[in-house]
């Protein structure tokens, strides 16, 4: 039994935060699925590295350019093909698990992060175009994204809520999911085939808070905030998905919106490379790992229930941040803004790269 299968016994699913055409077609993704990987996530930065950073897609770009496709249409065709191939590899797992796992995620355009109506329209269009029930549409947890999440869930579309850094964002995402599921139920939709995860970002929180702690000489708290923040989010998850309101949905087949730990590769080389895996294991959770972190965990990760370990200490340390003048809400708000930009920039780079290749292949760039 692999460590990934052992994690499943504790109620946690490991997803892979990576996609590339050669990886999917070579059998490498299937090999990881066989070892216990239970889903795939993507983002604009991953597609930028895959498409702009290799020649693996050039033949298709040349063909699509010959059909006079626009840059955005070329990107969408390339991304959808990769997503569909990954979804097809994961489909047996999706069927065996009754729709609990086996998902692949595709993000709406980062340019829509502050556009509710545009996000709703693109989410519906992408889900219809993919024609895969095990697709999740990624929508950022911005103020404009939250009502879009509710509307898309109400339409029966699976949603991966992304770029969550704060407890307030998490509560808004969970509320949008429940509201959307209630609307779906009232509309006669099938709740047992709708799924969502709330992607709570981890390592970036430590990077930002550690810098502030170092500036005031509180090295003793470094490397603790991200895990504490996630553990408090999990405590709120346990309360939100309980009680009469949720029970009504659960009786109709609804699944909880699982917390998904994202950005779990350690950025500080002084920290263990499996820090954000070993310490966030528990029921009804997902952890999406970049390839290097996945391999590290499979090699020397520690398996055991840790997500609700010493929650009182987590509360105390988070409260202590405010006492010493560190405003976690301000930091996480800044991280959200940075996160939107961090996905927008590689998406723009990717569009420019496709445009350059399109012109070269069509002959118009000569």
N, C-alpha and C positions, 0 to 999 in steps of 0.2 A: 504494500500500500504506500503510495507516495505521500509526501507531506501535504500536498494539495488535497488529496482525498481525506487525510486526517483532519484537515481544517473543516471539511464538509461535515464531519461528525460534530463539530462545535457550532455548526450553523452558519459558517462563513464561506462565501464563494470567492474564488480568485479569478479576476478577469485580467486580460492582457491589454495594456495601454500602448498599442502599436498595430499598424497595418501597412502592408506593402505588397504589391502585386506578386513579386517573385516569392515572397515569404508564404503567401497564401497558396500559390500554384505549385510550389516545390514539395509540399507535404509537411513543411515545418510547422505550420499552424495546426494541422491535423495531429501531428505528433504531440503537441502540447495539450490539445484537447484530450487525447488518449491518456495523458498523464494527470489530468484533472483540471485544466483551465476551463472555466465555465462561461466565458463571455469575452467580448472584445470592445474596447473603446477607441475612438479616434478623435482628433481635433485638427484645426487648421494647421497648426505647427507640424503635426505628424504628416499630413498630406503634402505640405510644402517640402519637407525632407524627402518624401517618397517620390513625388512627381517632378519637382524642380531639381532635386538633388540627384537624379539618376537618369539613365537613358531608357529605362524599362518601359516607359509610356510613350516614347517618341513615335513608334509606328502608329499607334492609335491617334496621337495628336496629328500626325501627317494625314491620316485617313479622314479624320474629322475636319481638318482644315480644308481638305479637298472638297468636302461637302458644304463649304462656306459656313461652318458653324461659328457662332460667336465665341469669345473667350470664356464667358460664363457657361455657355452650353457645353463647351469642351470639358471644362473642369467638372461639371456635374455628371457628364457621361462617364468620365474616368473614375470619379469618386463612387458613383452608384455601382459601377461594375465591381469595384473592389469590395464594397459593402455587401452586395448581393452574393459574391463568392464566399465571403466570410460567413454570412448568414446561412448559406446553404450547408457549409461544413458544420455549423452549430445547430442546424435544424433537428437532427436526431436527439440531441440533448434537450432542446426546447420541448420536443414532443414527449420524451421520457419523463421530464420533470414537470409536465403539465403546465408549462409556461413560466416556471419559476426562474429558470436560467436559460442559457443559450442565446443571449442577445448580442447584437452588435449596434454600436451607437454612431450616429451621424449628426453633426452639428449644423444648425441653421447658420446663415451667413453672419459673421461678426458685425457686419454693417447694420444689422437689425437689432442690436442689443438694446436700443432705446426706442424701438418701434413695435408696439404691441400688435397692431393690426397686421403689419408686415410679417412679424414672427408667426402669427397664427396661420396666415395664408401660406407661407413657405413650409411650415411644418406639415400642413395637410397635403401640400403638393408633393413634397419629398417622400412622405409615407406612401402616397398613392403610386408614385413613380417607381419606388423600390419593389413594391408588390411582395413584401416579405413580412409575415406576422411577427417575426422575432427581431424587427428593427426598433430601436429606440431613437427618438429625435432629441438631440441635446438642445436645451434652452437655458440661457444664463439667468441666474437669480437676481437680475436687476429689477428696479421698481417697475419698469415696463415689461419685463419678462414674467413677473409673477401672475398678472391676469392672463397672459398668454398661456402659461402653464395650465391654469384652470380650464381655459377654453379648449385646449388641445386634449387634455385628459377627458373632458366631457364629450369630446368627439370620438372617444375610444381609441386614441393613439397613445402608444407607449412613450413615456417621457423620461429622459435623464436630465434632471435639473443640475446645472453645472455652475461653477464659480461661487460656491457657498464658502464663506470664511467665518461668518459670525453666527451666534445663536439666534439672533433676530432674523437673519436671512433663512436659517434652517426652519424656524417656526413658520415663516411666511410660505416656504416651499411645501411644508407638510400640510399647512392649511389649504393651500391651493389644490393639492392633490385630493384632500378629503372633499373640498367643495366640488371639484370636478367629478369625483366619483359619485357624489350625491346627485349631481345633475345627470350623469350617465344613467344612474339607476332610475331616476324619474322618467327618463326618455326611453326606458326599456332596453338599455344596452346590456351586454354581457360583461359583468364585472370580473369574472374569473379569467378573462383573456386580456385584461388590461393590467399593465405593470408600470412601475416607476421606481427610480432610485434618486436619492438626494446626494449629489457629489460634494462632499465636505472636504475642502482642500487643507492639507496638513503641513508639509514642509515649509511652504512659503510663510506661514505664520511664525514658525520658529526663526526663520531667517530675519524677518522684520523685528520681532520682539527681542531676539538675542542682541541685535545691534543696539537697541535702546537700553537693554540691561548692561551691556558692556560700557556704554557711555556713562553710566552712573555707578559703575563698580559693583554690580550685583551678579557676578558670574555664577553664584550658587543657584540661580533660577534659570540659567540658560539651558535650553534643550528640554524644557518641561511644558511650555505653554501650549504647543500644538497638540500634544497628546491629552493634556488636561482639557483643552477646548473641545476636542472630539469626544472625550468621555462625558462631558457635561451635555453635549448634543445627544449622545446616546441615552442619557438619563431622561432627557426631554422626549426623545422618541418613545421610550417605554411608557411614558405618561400619556402622550398624545394618542397613541394607538391602543387605547384601552378605554373602557367606559361605554355608556349607552350609545353615544353617537357612532363610535367606530363599530361597536358590536352589531348594529343594524346593517352596516355595509358588509361586515365579515359574514354575517348569515346569508348574504346574497352572493357570496363568493369572492369578495374583495380581498386582495392581499395587502399587507402593509407596504408602505413605501420604504424600502430598505435604505439605511444610510450606506453610502459608498465612500470609502476613504480614497481620495485622489491626491495626486502630487505626493506620492509616498516614497519616492527615491530621495535618500538623504542628500542634502546639498552641502552640509558641513562635513568635511573629510574626517573630522575628529569623532563623529558619531558613528555607531555601528551601522552597517549598510542595511540591516533589517530592522532598524529601530522602529519604523512606522508600520511594520507588519506585525512583529512579535507582540507589540503592546496594544493592538487594536483588534483583538480576536474576540468574537462573540456572536450570539444568535442573531439571525436576520440582518447580517451585514455583508457587504461586498468590499473587497480591496482590489483596486485596479493597479497593476504593477507594470512599470517599464521593463523591457527585457532583462536588463542587468540586475535589477532588484529581484525579479522573478527567479533568475538563476541563483542569486545569492541566497534567497530564502530556501529554495529547494536543496541547496548544498548545506547550509548551517543554520537555518531559521529554527525558532523555538515554537512549538505548538502547545497551546493551552489557553483557556479562557482568561482574558486579561482586560477586556473592554470596560468592565465595571469594577476593576480593582481600585480600591482606595479612592473612591469618588469624593470623600470628605476632604482628602488632601488636595484633590483637584480644585474643589470649591475654594479652599483656603488660599491656594497659590494664585488663582485667578483674581480673587479679591485683593490679595497683597499687591498685585500689579497696580491697581488703582491707588492704593495707599502710598506707593512710592513714586506716583506721578506718571505712570505709563497708561495711556488711554487706549485700551484694547479695541474699543469700538471705532475710534478714529483710525487706528492701524488697519483693522479689517476693512473699513470703508475704502481706505487708500488701496488696499490689496485688490479689492473688487475693481476699482478703476484701472489699476495696472493690469489685471487679468483680462479685461475687455481689450485693452490696447495690445497686450501680449498675444492675443489671438488674431486681432485685426491686422497687425503688421505682417506676420507670415502669410496671411491670406492675401494681402495686397502684393507681397513679393511673389506669391504663387501665380497670381493673375498676370503680373508683368512677365514672369518666366514663360507662361503659356502663350502670351501675346507674342513674345520674341520668337518662340519656336513656330508658332502659327504663321508668322510673317515669313520666316525663313523657309518653311516647308511649302508654303503656297507660292513663293517666289516674289511676293510683294515687298519683301525686305531687301531685295538685291538693288 
